[in-house]
């Protein structure tokens, strides 16, 4: 496994963790900083996952 491929996998794992915690916080449905941060994390994941998939496809062993 080469380095870009490994970092693509690592990026997807990080996105999965951020998504899980953000969705858990959004289900609480309490206003405040944590809710705003969770909404930003969902947007970040939506932009970062396609890039990780692109790296995995282009650097597949």
C-alpha positions as CSV (number, residue, x, y, z in Angstrom):
1,X,0.0,0.0,0.0
2,X,1.5,3.4,-1.0
3,X,1.3,6.5,1.1
4,X,-1.5,8.4,-0.7
5,X,-3.7,5.3,-0.7
6,X,-3.2,4.9,3.0
7,X,-3.9,8.5,3.7
8,X,-7.1,8.2,1.7
9,X,-8.2,5.4,3.9
10,X,-7.2,7.4,7.0
11,X,-9.2,10.4,5.7
12,X,-12.3,8.2,5.3
13,X,-11.9,6.8,8.9
14,X,-11.6,10.4,10.2
15,X,-14.7,11.4,8.2
16,X,-16.6,8.5,9.6
17,X,-15.7,9.5,13.2
18,X,-16.6,13.1,12.6
19,X,-19.9,12.1,11.0
20,X,-20.9,9.8,13.8
21,X,-20.2,12.4,16.5
22,X,-21.9,15.2,14.5
23,X,-25.0,13.2,13.9
24,X,-25.2,12.2,17.6
25,X,-24.9,15.9,18.5
26,X,-27.6,17.0,16.0
27,X,-30.0,14.4,17.4
28,X,-29.8,16.0,20.8
29,X,-31.4,19.0,19.1
30,X,-30.1,21.6,21.6
31,X,-29.1,25.0,20.4
32,X,-25.6,26.3,21.1
33,X,-22.0,26.0,20.0
34,X,-22.0,22.2,19.8
35,X,-24.9,22.2,17.3
36,X,-23.3,24.8,15.1
37,X,-20.0,22.9,15.2
38,X,-21.8,19.7,14.2
39,X,-23.4,21.4,11.3
40,X,-20.0,22.6,10.1
41,X,-18.5,19.1,10.5
42,X,-21.2,17.7,8.3
43,X,-20.4,20.2,5.6
44,X,-16.7,19.5,6.0
45,X,-17.3,15.7,5.6
46,X,-19.4,16.4,2.5
47,X,-16.5,18.2,0.9
48,X,-13.7,15.9,2.1
49,X,-15.2,12.4,1.3
50,X,-15.2,12.9,-2.5
51,X,-11.5,14.0,-2.3
52,X,-10.6,10.9,-0.3
53,X,-12.5,8.7,-2.8
54,X,-10.7,10.4,-5.7
55,X,-7.3,9.7,-4.0
56,X,-8.2,6.1,-3.4
57,X,-9.3,5.6,-7.0
58,X,-6.3,7.3,-8.6
59,X,-3.7,5.7,-6.3
60,X,-5.1,2.2,-6.0
61,X,-2.4,-0.4,-5.9
